[in-house]
C-alpha cells in the first residue's frame, strides 16, 4: 500500500516521522493499552 501525501506536504509542510507499517503497529499497541480488556 502506498499513500499519496503530496497535498499534505504542499499545504501543511507535513513530513512523516515513521513509515506506515511502524505507525500502524504503534497505533495498535497504543489502542490495546487503552482498551479495558486489552483488546481492540
C-alpha positions in Angstrom: 0.0 0.0 0.0 1.3 3.4 -0.9 -0.4 6.6 0.3 0.0 9.9 -1.5 0.7 12.7 0.9 1.7 15.3 -1.7 -1.2 17.7 -0.8 -0.3 17.5 2.9 3.3 18.2 2.1 2.4 21.1 -0.1 -0.3 22.8 2.0 0.9 21.9 5.5 4.6 21.2 5.2 3.9 17.7 6.6 6.7 15.1 6.6 6.1 11.7 8.2 8.4 10.7 11.0 7.7 6.9 10.7 6.6 4.7 7.9 3.1 3.3 7.6 4.0 -0.1 8.9 5.7 1.2 12.0 3.0 3.8 12.6 0.2 1.2 12.4 2.0 -1.1 14.9 2.4 1.8 17.3 -1.2 2.8 16.9 -2.5 -0.7 17.6 -0.2 -1.0 20.6 -1.5 2.3 22.0 -5.1 1.4 21.5 -4.6 -2.1 23.0 -3.3 -0.4 26.2 -6.3 2.0 26.3 -8.9 -0.8 26.0 -10.2 -2.1 29.3 -10.0 -5.7 28.0 -6.6 -5.1 26.4 -8.2 -5.9 23.0 -9.1 -3.6 20.2 
